[in-house]
Amino acid sequence: MKKLIPVTIILTVIFCFSYLIIFEGEITKVKSWWSDLSRNSENLPLSPYKTRIEDAQNLIIEGANQIFISDTKLFWKGYGAKADVYLDKDNYPGGIIIRNGGQGYSKNVRVSVTGASSQNFEINDINIVNGTVKGLNFNKLSTWSREPLAFIKDEKEPYTGKVVQKYFTGQIIEESSYLAGKLHGKIKQFNIDGSPKCEKDYVQGKKHGTHIYWYEKPIDPSDYIPKTNSIGEKPPTYWLHLKDDSKENYNISTEMDEANKWVLKTYRMNGGSFQVKLLEHWKDDLRHGLFEAFDKIGNKKFKDEYKDGLRVKHQIFDKQK
């Protein structure tokens, strides 16, 4: 144990020295370095996925990457050329495949990449033979995306973190998580009174896991008796009672999110619930597992079972009173 003490001291000195040299003793540079390093991780502590929150108004969705070929000749333009890329294991283009060379192209052909991070691509090596596009090569490239990606305005890297959209009251409409520009984690939607509307699981931009939708009206505990609140009123439901209490415990103008989380947790903990409307299960964007629907009082309406996107069982239930 005593031998470890000098080693620990030496490592601490090395770390402090490195901190002073590399980051010039500025904590903001350390934060920026760690943010870049952990950008695409959902597990590392203090990564953007765990800590960053942006308003939905700042979110931009850019399309999948595509190669666009155009003839800039004034008249009798060429047409029909189509190209794609093949990717290596890191999603970098290994080269360009000409799917269709088209016809009638002049030497004034312009080729560009559209979609996510298109500014990181450049194609200037263009081979035209007898009006047909025969070959294209990248002069500048980056990772290629076959799916749309999310960005924050004026940022070049795909977004990682949480996005929040709110009603005019400050109540959250939707809360979603992104990892490297793709939906990843839970999407939560709420009604204007704060009650849950739905909750959906995504993995790398695909529906994967459980998707659950609720009816809007909360179901109070069976033994709830209206109580007088702090302003002398008796809210008719336990949900409204807790909403009133939250105004006493939180500053609603700045702590709406915390207040609503407290209401939901307390409501469920004390026996309140929400009737499920639809329960779904997904795997890699395909329906996989049970799909069940219920009416407002909990009677099952139908029950389907899917396997890899195909329905293998279907059952409809008679309406019950």
Secondary structure, DSSP 8 states (H G I E B T S, - for coil): -TTHHHHHHHHHHHHHHHHHHHSTT-HHHHHHHHHHHTTT-SSSTT-HHHH-EEEGGGEEEE---EEEEEE--SSS--B--EEEEEE-TTS-EEEEEEEE--B---S-EEEEEESTTGGG-EEEEEEEETTEEEEEEEEE-----SS-EEEETT--S---EEEEEE-TTS-EEEEEEEETTEE-EEEEEE-TTS-EEEEEEEETTEEEEEEEEEEEEEE--TT------TTS---SSHHHHHHHHHHHHS-HHHHHHHHHHHHHHHHHHTT-EEEEEEEEEEETTEE-EEEEEE-TTS-EEEEEEEETTEEEEEEE-----
